[in-house]
Amino acid sequence: MSRPQPPIVVAHGAATDAGLRRRVNEDSFLAAAPLFLVADGMGGHQAGEVASAAVIEEFARLAGLPALTIEDVQLSLRHARRRVAELPLGDGAGAGTTLSGVVVASIEGEGYWLALNLGDSRTYRLSEDVLEQISVDHSVVQELIDSGELDEASAAIDTRRNVITRAIGGGSDAQADYWLIPADEGDRILICSDGLSGELDRAAIEAVLRAESDPQAAATRLVHEAMLRGGRDNITAIVVDALQVRARDQRTPERDTLPGGADAATDDIDSDTRPRVAAGGTS
């Protein structure tokens, strides 16, 4: 029996580094079709490393399938939360992790990117010469930007820039954000930890994505450029290129935002990432 063909045929590359100031890399990633995910652990003393690895291991069970549904993703996320919550004392208890990325999804046989996000790791899409940030940072400074209390320039140096408001573990039980995006041939997706986006602005990221045609070369160079600009945190980048996309007769809206709850399936600044509860607030 022939294996079902994926709705999006991809090429990808990935790179990671502990950076110049950290002894342990608490980032974990998964770059195996149909999943492309980055988890940035938090908690220190290797606890974050354990939490991020546990989450990625849970999602890795789905690697090799032609496509996933939002139910698949939500079930894995529930299992990942449970694993992080059950980490034993001294081996990651109380730790947490961000999670951001895309999975390949099929809607009535058509190829879509199903993006998800918890925390301040980021997912970008370069399509038709436009680079956009798909994910929305779950962070204190993003809330202040949205409310008009802080501008982008001030946010880049604000001491609260690493305090996040949603995570897996770390005292947070908030839901993930989901987006369902029609894929096009030529799409380039970037998923990265904040160790990259904290060092490279949008223009620098876009320049590399345009200059390097090979996804592995692009991922490697992005990490290298972040190191050259300080490398203050762990740095991870995954670059995914859509080589072929199953044809669609009709285009749907460019983006459908899905709610994070169960009904979604129906349609020296400290550069540690920290959950807001760890900084004295509530999640």
Residue pairs with C-beta under 8 A, 6 or more apart in sequence:
3 66
4 66
5 66
5 246
6 33
6 34
6 66
6 67
6 104
6 111
7 66
7 67
7 104
7 105
7 106
7 109
7 110
7 111
7 112
7 183
7 245
7 246
8 34
8 67
8 104
8 111
8 112
8 113
8 183
8 242
8 244
8 245
8 246
9 242
9 243
9 244
9 245
10 33
10 104
10 240
10 241
10 242
10 243
11 215
11 240
11 241
11 243
12 31
12 33
12 36
12 215
12 216
12 238
12 239
12 240
12 241
13 31
13 214
13 215
13 216
13 217
13 218
13 219
13 220
13 238
13 239
14 29
14 31
14 216
14 219
14 236
14 237
14 238
14 239
15 216
15 219
15 220
15 222
15 223
15 236
15 237
16 25
16 27
16 29
16 223
16 234
16 235
16 236
16 237
17 25
17 223
17 227
17 231
17 234
17 235
17 236
18 24
18 25
18 234
19 25
19 195
19 226
19 227
19 231
19 232
19 233
19 234
19 235
20 227
20 230
20 231
20 232
21 231
21 232
21 233
21 271
22 233
22 234
24 46
24 49
25 49
25 234
26 40
26 41
26 42
26 43
26 46
26 48
26 49
26 52
26 234
27 38
27 39
27 40
27 41
27 52
27 193
27 195
27 234
27 235
27 236
28 38
28 39
28 41
28 49
28 52
28 53
28 55
28 56
28 97
29 37
29 38
29 39
29 56
29 191
29 236
29 238
30 36
30 37
30 56
30 59
30 60
30 63
30 101
31 238
31 240
32 60
32 63
32 64
33 63
33 64
33 104
34 62
34 63
34 65
34 66
34 67
34 68
34 103
34 104
34 105
35 59
35 60
35 62
35 63
35 68
35 101
35 103
35 104
36 101
36 102
36 103
36 189
36 191
36 238
36 240
37 56
37 59
37 99
37 100
37 101
37 103
37 191
37 238
38 98
38 99
38 100
38 101
38 121
38 191
38 192
38 193
38 236
38 238
39 51
39 52
39 53
39 55
39 56
39 97
39 98
39 99
39 121
39 168
40 48
40 52
40 97
40 98
40 119
40 120
40 121
40 193
40 194
40 195
40 234
40 236
40 273
41 47
41 48
41 49
41 50
41 51
41 52
41 53
41 95
41 96
41 97
42 48
42 51
42 95
42 96
42 97
42 98
42 164
42 167
42 170
42 272
42 273
42 274
42 275
42 278
43 51
43 92
43 94
43 95
43 96
43 170
44 272
46 92
47 87
47 91
47 92
47 93
47 94
47 95
48 92
48 95
48 96
48 97
48 273
49 92
50 87
50 91
50 92
50 95
51 84
51 87
51 92
51 95
51 96
51 97
51 168
51 169
51 170
52 97
54 80
54 83
54 84
54 87
54 92
55 80
55 83
55 84
55 97
55 99
55 168
57 83
58 76
58 79
58 80
58 83
59 76
59 80
61 76
62 68
62 72
62 76
62 103
66 104
66 106
67 103
67 104
67 105
67 106
67 111
68 103
68 104
68 105
68 114
69 105
69 265
70 105
70 114
70 178
70 180
70 258
70 264
70 265
71 265
72 103
73 103
73 114
73 116
73 178
74 262
74 264
74 265
77 99
77 116
77 168
77 176
80 99
80 168
81 168
81 169
81 173
84 92
84 95
84 96
84 97
84 168
84 169
85 169
87 93
87 95
87 169
94 169
94 170
94 171
95 169
95 170
96 167
96 168
96 169
96 170
96 171
96 172
96 275
97 119
97 167
97 168
97 169
97 170
98 118
98 119
98 120
98 121
98 164
98 167
98 168
98 193
98 194
98 273
99 116
99 117
99 118
99 119
99 121
99 168
99 176
100 115
100 116
100 117
100 118
100 119
100 121
100 122
100 123
100 135
100 191
101 115
101 116
101 121
101 123
101 191
101 238
102 113
102 114
102 115
102 116
102 123
102 134
102 189
102 191
102 240
103 113
103 114
103 116
104 111
104 112
104 113
104 114
105 111
105 112
105 113
105 114
105 180
106 112
106 246
107 180
107 252
109 246
110 182
110 246
110 247
110 248
111 182
111 183
111 242
111 245
111 246
111 248
112 180
112 181
112 182
112 183
113 125
113 179
113 180
113 181
113 182
113 183
113 187
113 189
114 178
114 179
114 180
114 181
115 123
115 134
115 135
115 178
115 179
115 180
115 181
116 176
116 177
116 178
116 179
117 123
117 134
117 135
117 136
117 138
117 176
117 177
118 138
118 166
118 167
118 168
118 174
118 176
118 177
119 137
119 138
119 139
119 164
119 166
119 167
119 168
119 273
120 137
120 138
120 139
120 142
120 162
120 164
120 194
120 273
121 135
121 191
121 192
121 193
121 194
122 133
122 135
122 137
122 190
122 191
122 192
122 194
122 197
123 133
123 134
123 135
123 189
123 190
123 191
124 131
124 132
124 133
124 134
124 189
124 190
124 191
124 192
124 205
125 131
125 132
125 134
125 181
125 187
125 188
125 189
125 190
126 187
126 188
126 189
126 190
126 206
126 209
126 210
127 184
127 186
127 187
127 188
128 184
128 186
131 202
131 205
131 206
131 209
133 202
134 179
134 181
135 177
135 179
136 142
136 177
137 164
138 164
138 165
138 166
138 167
138 174
138 177
139 160
139 161
139 162
139 163
139 164
139 165
140 160
140 161
140 163
140 164
140 165
140 276
140 279
140 281
141 150
141 155
141 158
141 160
141 161
141 163
142 155
143 165
144 150
144 155
144 158
144 160
145 151
145 152
145 155
150 158
155 161
157 269
159 269
159 270
160 279
161 198
161 269
162 194
162 269
162 270
162 271
162 272
162 273
162 274
163 274
163 275
163 276
163 278
163 279
163 281
164 273
164 274
164 275
164 276
165 172
165 174
165 275
165 276
165 283
166 172
166 174
166 175
166 176
166 283
167 174
167 275
167 283
170 274
170 275
170 277
170 278
170 283
171 275
171 277
171 278
171 283
172 275
172 276
172 277
172 283
173 283
174 260
174 283
175 259
175 260
175 261
176 260
177 257
177 260
178 257
178 258
178 259
178 260
178 264
179 255
179 256
179 257
179 258
180 255
180 256
180 258
181 254
181 255
181 256
182 248
182 251
182 252
182 254
183 242
183 245
184 242
184 245
185 242
185 243
185 244
185 245
186 241
186 242
187 241
187 242
187 245
188 209
188 215
188 218
188 239
188 240
188 241
188 242
189 238
189 239
189 240
189 241
189 242
190 205
190 209
190 222
190 237
190 238
190 239
190 240
191 237
191 238
191 240
192 222
192 235
192 236
192 237
192 238
193 233
193 234
193 235
193 236
194 233
194 273
195 226
195 231
195 232
195 233
195 234
195 235
195 236
195 271
196 205
196 222
196 223
196 226
196 235
196 236
196 237
197 205
198 232
198 233
198 271
199 225
199 226
199 229
199 230
199 231
199 232
199 235
200 208
200 222
200 225
200 226
200 229
204 225
205 222
208 218
208 221
208 222
208 225
209 218
209 222
209 239
211 218
211 221
212 218
212 221
215 239
215 240
215 241
216 239
218 237
218 239
219 237
219 238
219 239
222 237
222 239
223 235
223 236
223 237
226 235
227 235
232 271
233 271
233 272
233 273
256 267
258 264
258 267
275 283
276 282
276 283
277 283
